[in-house]
Amino acid sequence: MTGVRCAIAQLNVTIGDVEANVARMVAAAETAASEQAQLVIFSEMSVTGYLPGDLLDEPAFLKRANEGVEVLRETSRRFADQHWVIGAPLSHDGPGKGLHNALIVLHRGEQVLSYAKQLLPSYNVFNEHRYFDSGPDIAAVLSIAGHRVGFLICEDGWNDETGAAYLTNPLERLRTAAPDIVISINASPSSIGKREDRHRTFAAASARSGAPIVYVNQVGGHDQLVYDGASFVADPTDGIVFEARRFDEDVTTLSLLAEGSLLTGTGGGGGAGSVASGLDRPEFYRRQIVLGLQDYARRCGFAKAVVGSSGGIDSALTVALAVEALGHDNVSAVTMPSRFSSAGSVDDSVELCRNLGVVLHTHPIVDLVDTFVARFESSFGQPIGGLALQNLQARIRGTILMEYSNQFGHLLLTTGNKSELSVGYCTLYGDTNGGLSLIGDLYKTEVFELCRHLNVAADRVVVPVTIIEKEPSAELAPDQRDTDSLPPYPVLDEILKVLIEGEHLGEIERADAVAFVADLGSTEEGRILVDRVRRMIWTSEYKRRQAPPIIRVRSRAFGAGRQMPIAARYG
């Protein structure tokens, strides 16, 4: 039996930009046609982008989505040799919300199959039950080029193992229909270890089914989520035999036999048998954050960004990542020395920006602080001091940066890391000001690790060694060190991993962190420390609620992935 030529169309679609998404899909189909593809596969909700959220409640939006599907249906007449597999919201009759997350197959101007997603995730960053009804428990199979092709949508393929989360197993239902090939369309956001989870899950599913699984994923940044693409083919015998590019668009045509053997491939993914090795953790963080910033800025209409450069490691990493994402000509830095700023910190900012080719502006705040202090005392009858004075400095800096952002139209990037945000070691309306946080899902120890990685990868000094080696300090008080208020970061970060992420950590990382915290808890001093950190997390929820979006790199990031009440008793 001859093979079927499948084109994997891994595209960076934009939520809500139906017209542009459709044009992108048609262009991909044209590329696939030049490679004699018989089946062109797009990602989940490819017409609208995933996930449109409450736009799905707006009739005008659904009308545009339907019009997009109709344009694709009509356009498919020109591609008589192709079947197109697309994803879109689809209205239905009957009880419920009246909407399905649907897969639609188009051929020669006709809709020849539709399938509604059965398993709707409502955990972590997902909330599909808010918008969709589950589809019926059926197997969707269609004959294409003499092969029985079965279809799934994302979550439908994740319930095939022991300890399944749902009563229904769409993959088992599909297995009984004995397809020759299974197509799974997806919008699977990226986090550390997620690619490996996909490979393990679908390689096992392919082996049980005896049919190859073609897994097509979305790529691109949408708010705090980043989709890494990395579409792949799982073979029943050989496991993962092909993987498309990561963090980039890719249109690749592969030829599959009915038995599931991979024949040939063309396109950017590298062809048959092409499976790239995994990225080490710092490199994964770098690529995820860079793509997240590029798409966030582009989709929100920002060409340039501004960062407050303190001479510390967090702002240094933020500037470096911004330069990689946007180009050095599109990034500005502002140093705002106070009477507590060390000369070394100012010099480090200068060296950092020189290394990166970034313009550094200087805006001292000594006089501004003195004016605020004097006015406060004259108005309220007592001098300002202590934590209030420290926060005042941070808020003056935040105001200056917002002035710059408003005046010049730059996106302000915040520089706080996950360790600080976890325990509230940040100032609302000060260093939390901004439109996007690049490193808010990196623990402080990972910030150091990624800075070292950037220097090694570039084979030159990007982040000055003096910044990497200096002891962390907010420099808001005389001789201040972060350890005046916090445990050392190597200790704090392990505690935070257990208290915030817990079971969401990878197996090895979780085992190491749990063992570390258990060892701490073996002493009274250690138990007091863990309890202190726990309380700091509890009492800082209100700050996290007001923080800008954070680019997600871990399975459980602050924001949509961890939803906790503010006014609550935690324990």
N, C-alpha and C positions, 0 to 999 in steps of 0.2 A: 504494500500500500504506500502510495506517495505521501510525503510529509505535508504539513500545513505551515505556511510561512506567517509567523506572528510578529507584528511590530509593537514593541514596547514604547509607548509615547509618554515618557516621564517629563511632565511639563510644570513650569512655575506659573500657575494660574493665580489670578488675583480675586479675592473675595469680592463679589458684587459686580465685577467688571465683565459682565456676561458677553458683551460684544467682542471685547479684546480676547477673552478666553476662547470663544468660538473661532475667531480668526487664527489663533495659535493652534487650535486643534486641526483646522483645515490645512494649515501649512504643514503640520506633522503628517497628516494623511497623504499629502502630495509627496513628501519625502519618502514615505512608506511605499507609495505607488511606484516610485522610481526603482524600488528594490523588490518589486513584485510581491509585496505583502498581501496576503489574503484576509488577514485579521489584524485590525488596528485597535490596540487596547489603551484606553485612557484611565486616569485614576478616579477614585471615589469623588463624587460631587464635582467632577471636572468642569461642568458648565458654569457653576456658581462659585467654585472654590469652597474649601472645607475649613471651618464650619461658619455659615453666615449668621448664626445666632438668631437674635430676635428680628433680623431682616426677614426671616421665614414667616413671621407673623404679618408681614405687610403685603397686601394684595398686589400692589404695583410691582414689588420685587418678584413675586411668584409669576406674574404675567411676563416679566422680562425673561425669567428663567425658561418659561414655556416657549417663548418666542425664540430663545436660543436653541432649544431642542428642535423646534420646527425648522430653523435655518439649517441645522446640521442634517436633519432628515432630507430636506430638499437637495442640499448639496451632495448628499451621498449618491444621488442619481448619477453624478458625473464619475463616480468611482465604482463602476459596475462589478469589478472583480473583488471588492473589499466588503467585509463586514466590520462595522465600527461598534466598539463596546464603550459606552459613555456612562457617566454618573451624573444624576440630577435629582432634585426634589420632584416628586410625582404625586399629584392629587389622586385621591381615591374616594369612592362612595362608602357609606357605612359608618358605624360608630367610631368615636375616637377623635383624633385631631385632624383627620382628613388628609394626612400627608405621609408619604413614604420616602425614605432614603433609598433611591432606586438605581438599578442598573438597567440600561436600555441597549438593545442591539439593533442597529440600523443597517439596512441593505437595500440598495437600489431604490431609495426613496420611500422605503417602508419600515415601519417598526415591527420587527419580526419576533422580538422577545422582550419582555420586561420582567424584572425580578426585584422584589422588595426585601431589603435587609431585615433579617429575622432577629438578630441579637443587637440590641441597642445599648451601648456602654453608657453607664451613668456613674462613673468613678473617676478619681483623679481629675484630669482636665476635661473629661467628657461629660456631656449632659444631653444625650440625644433623645431621651424620653421626654424632655421638655418640648420637643418639636415634632417627633415622628411617632407613628404607630408601627409595631412590629409586623413584618410580612408573614404570610401564611407558611406553615411548615411543609414546604414542597421542594422538590429538586428541579432546578432550572437547567435544561439540557437542550442543545440545538445542534443540528448537523451542519457542519461547515467543512467544505472541501473533502467530503467523505469521512469526516471524523466526528465523533460525538464529543461535543465541548460542553463542559459544565461550568456553572458560574456561582461565585460567592462575592460578598462584600465584607471586607476587613474583619470585623469582630466575629463574623460567621465562621471563620477558620480557626479561632482561638479556643474553641470549647471541645477539643477532641482528645483530651488527656485526662488521666485520673485526677480527681479533685476539681472537675469542671464547675464553672460558676453558674451555668444555666441548665435548665431542665432539657432544653432542646439542643440537638447537635446537628446543625445544618450540613456539616461535612460528612457525617455518617449517613444522613439521608441521601446526600448526593452520591456517596460511595455505592449505595445500593442500585443506583441508576447506571453504574458502570461506564462513566465517561472515559474517553481516551486521553483527554487533556482537561485540566481544571484551570479556570481563569479567576483570579482573585484581584479585585480592584480595591485600592486602599488609600487612606489618608492617615498614615501612621507617624505621629510626631516623633522626633528624634530625642533620645537621651542616652546617657552613657550605658552601654550594654544592650540597647534595644535592638540594634542590628543583629547581634549574636542570638538574641532571643527569637527573632523572626526566623533566622536560619535554622535553629534547632527545632522550633515548632513545626515549620512547614516542610522541612526535610523528613521529619518523622511522619507527618501527615501524608506526604507523597509516598513514602515506603508502605504505609498501611493501605493506601488506596491503590497502589500499583499504577498510578498515572502521574505524569509530571504536573507540577503546579507552577503556573506563570503568575508571579506576584508583581503587580504594578503599583508603584507608590507615587504620591505627590512630592514635589520638591519646592523649597522656598520658605521664607520667613513670613509669619502672620502674627502680628502683635508679639506675645511672649513665646509663641511656639515656633520651632523650626522643623521643617520636614526635610529629611536628608536624601530623598530619592532612594538610591541603592536598590532599585527594583531587581528581581532575580528570578531564576528558574531553578526549582527543586526537582531532581530526578529520583525516581523510586530506588534506583540502585546506587547511583553515584553521589547522591546528596546535592549540594549546591553546585551547579555546573556553569552558571553564568551570573554576573552581577553588573548592573549598569553603574554609571558614574555616581559618586556620592557628592552631595551638595552642588549639583549642577544639572541643568536640563540634559536629556539624552533621548534620542530617537534611534532605536536599534532594532533591526529585523533579524529574527532567528528562524531557522527551519527545524521543526520538530517532527519526528516520526510518530506514528500511532503508538509504537511501543515505548515512546518516551525518550528515545536517544536524541541527543542534540547533534544536529548535523553541522550547520554553518551559521555564521552570524556576521552582520555588517553594521557599522555605525560606531558611535563614540564609546560604547561600553567595552569594546575590545574584542568582540566576537566570541565564538563558541569556546567553552572551557575557560573563559576569562573570569576569574574571581580574585579581586584584589585582597591583599592582606588587610587586617584591621588596623586602625590608627591607634597609636598609643594615646593615653588619656590627655596629655597636654595638647597634642596636635588636634585631637577631636574637639576639645574645648575651643581652640583657636578657630577652626573652620566653622564650627556651629555659630559662634558669636559673630564672626565676620559676616557670614551670610545673613544672620538675623538682623544686624545693623544695616546692611546694604538694602535689604528689602523693606525694612521699617522706614528708613529715610526716604527711599524712592516712592513708596506708596503713600507716605504722608506729605510728600512734596518738599522735602528738605534736601538740598544739595550739599550743605555744609554743616559742620558740628563744632561745638565749643566745649572745652573741658577746663575746669579749675585745676591748675597744676600746683600741688602743694609741695612737691619734692618728695612725696611719699610713694610707696610702691603701688597703691591702689590707683592713684591718678596716673602714674607712669604707665601702668598696664592699659588703662582705659585710653590714653592718648595713642599708644602704640597700636592697639586694635582698631581704633578709629582711623588711623592713617592707612592701615592695610585695607580697610573696607572702603574708604572714601577717597583716598589719595592725600598726600601731604598738603597740597594746595587748598584742600577743602576742610582742613582742620585748624582751628585756632586754640591757643591755650592762654590762660590768664593766671598769673601768679599774684597773690594778694597778701604780702607779708604784713604781719602784725609785730608788736613789740616782743612777742614770744617766739617768732619765727627765727630759726637758726640761720646763720649765713650759709651753712652747708646745704640746707634745704633749698634756698633760693638758687645757689650755684648748681645744685642737682637738676632743678627745673630747666635752667639754661642749657646744661649739657644734654639733657634728654631731648629737648626741642631741637637743638642743633643736630643731634644724631638723626632725628626723624625729618628734618627739613620743615619744621612747623614754626610759624610765627608765634612768639611768646610776648604777650602784653603784660606790663607791670602796673598794678593798681593797688598801692599801699592802703591799708585800712586804719593805721594808727590814729590819724586825726578824726576819722569817722567814729571810731570806738570812743575816743575821749569826749566827743560831742554828745554821743548817746549817754555816756556815763554821767556827764554833767547835767544834762537835761533830765535824766531819770531822777537824780537826787533832788534837783530843784522842784520837780513836780510831785514826787512821792515822799520826800522827807527823809530818805535814807539812801546810802550809796548802794550801788549794785555790785555784787561780788559772787564768788564761788561759782557754782554751776551756771547760774544765770549769766554771769559775765562770759563764761566760756561759750555758752549757746549764742550770746549776742554776737560774738565774733563770727561764728559759723553762719548766722542769719544775715549779717552784713555781706559776707562773701556770697551767700546764695542770692541776695538781692542784686549784687553787682553782675553776677552771671546771668540772671534773668533779664537785667537791663540790656546786656550785650546781646542775648538771644532775641529779645524783642526788637532792638534797634537794627540788627544786621541780618535777622532771619535765620540764625543758626539753631540747630537742634542742640539743646543742652543735655549732655550726658552726665548722669550721676556716677559717682565713683565708689560707692559703698559696696562692701563684700558681704557674703552670707553670714559670716561669723558675727560681724557688727550688727547687722539687721536682726539677727536671731535674738540678741540680748539687748537690743535697744541702744547700742553704743553709737548713736547718730543723733543729729539735731533736726527735728521737724522744721520745715521752711528754711533750712540752712543747707547742709550737705545732702539732704534728700531732695532738694529742688531739681527738677529736670523732666525731660520727656521720655527717657529710656535709661535703664540700668544695664550695662554690659556684663558686669561681673557680680551681680547680686545673687547668683546661684553658685558662686565659687567660694569655698571656705578660704580663710586667710592663708593657710598653708598651701593651698592650690594656687593662689595668686603668686606666691613666691616661685612655685614650681613652674608656672606658665611663663613667668618673666625669664627664668633661666632657659627655658625651652626656646623662647624667641631669640635669645642671643645665640644659642647653639645652632638653631635652624638657619639663621641669617649669616652665620659664620663671621659675626662682627658684634660689637657692642651696640645693642639697641637700647636696652635699659641699663643705665650706668650701674656698675658694680657697687658703688657707694650707696645707691638707693636700695639694692637688694640686701646689702649687709647691715644697713643701719637698723637700730632697734625701733620698732613702730611707735609713733607718737602723734597725737592730734595737734600738739604744739599750741594749745589754748591756755596753758598755764606754765609757770616757771618749772623747768626741768621735768616736764610731764612725760610719762611713759604709759603705753596702753596697759602694761602690767600693774599700774597703780589701781586700775579699776577692774581688770579682767585677769583670769588665769592665763598663763602662757598659751599662745595659740595652738601649739601641738597637743596640749592637754584639752583646751576648750573645744577644739574641732572634733575630737573623738567623742566627747560627751554630746556635742550637738548632733552628730551623725546618728547616735542611738536615740536621742530624745525627739528629734525632728523627723528623721527618715526611717529609722527602724527597719521593718521588713522590706522597705523599698530599696534598701542598699543591695548591691551585688553580694553574692554569697561570701566571697573572700573578704571584702571590705566590711561586711556586717560582722563576720566572725572576729576580725581583728578589733573592731570598735567595741563590740560587746565584751570581749575578753579584757580590753583595756579598762572599760568602765567597771567591770566586775572586780578587777584588781584594785581600782580606786576605792570601791565600796567595801573592801575588806578592812578599811581603817575608818575610825570615826571622823578624822579630818577629811578623808576622801568622800564619805557620805555627805558631810556638810557641804562640801564643794559642789557635788552633783545636785544636791537639793537647791543650792543657791543659783546655779545655772538654770535649773528648771523654773524657778520663780522669775528669773530675769526674762525667760522666754514668755511666760504667761503674761507678765505685766507690760510687754512691748507690742502686743498685738495691734493696738491702736496706731502705732507708728507704721507697722507693715501695711495696714489697710490704706494708709495715705501715701505710700511710696509709689514711685512710677513703675510702669511695667518692667519686668525683669526677664531677660532672655534666658529661657529654660535650657539647662544642660543636664540636669539630674532628674531622676524619675519623680521626685517630690520637691517641686520648687514652690516658693512663696507666690501667692496669687491664686489663680484658678485651681492649682494642684493641691493647695492646703487651705481649706476654708474653716477657720476657727472663729468663734464668737469673741467679741471684745468685752462686753459687760457680762462676765461669767465667773463662777468660782471653779477653778480647775482642780483643786485638791486641798 
